[in-house]
Amino acid sequence: MTLKTLADAFLDELRDVLSAEKQLLKALPKMAKMASCSDLRKAFESHLKETEQQVQRVEQAFDDTGKSPRAKTCEAMKGLIKEAESVMEEDAEPAVKDALLIACAQKVEHYEIATYGTLCAWAKALGYENALELLKQNIDEEESADEKLTMLSKSINEDALGAD
């Protein structure tokens, strides 16, 4: 794809985030299964449901571009998930593994927040009002998921300190 205009860049980034969200749909159940803290497991399961909706919203955002929804492999998410898979294979105390899972999940959330922030700015500049509203919902959910993980990390980190 030739990227000559901001509209081209928007479409390219939209394809990238569609891939990222779809990759996350496969990773979140694994992360939930590995979490020993029930609240962390529930947070991952809840975010899985949100991610399913986010995929649908991203697909709907393509309407403003006049192009059909098609993903382009998101190498960044691929790397973040590979890192999380590596953490899941570690032999660690349960609370320590939970703390590591939160760290991995927050890296994902921060990546998604940055991506959706860019997409929202570009959608606004391009006059893609429908896409803007849909993508704003996604960024709001990503920010909320990050806040939940931060709250969970407080008690999980305390538990992990006790594992020393």
HELIX and SHEET records of a PDB file:
HELIX    1   1 LEU A    6  MET A   34  1                                  29    
HELIX    2   2 SER A   38  ALA A   61  1                                  24    
HELIX    3   3 PHE A   62  THR A   65  5                                   4    
HELIX    4   4 GLU A   75  GLU A   89  1                                  15    
HELIX    5   5 PRO A   94  LEU A  126  1                                  33    
HELIX    6   6 GLU A  129  GLY A  162  1                                  34    
END                                                                             
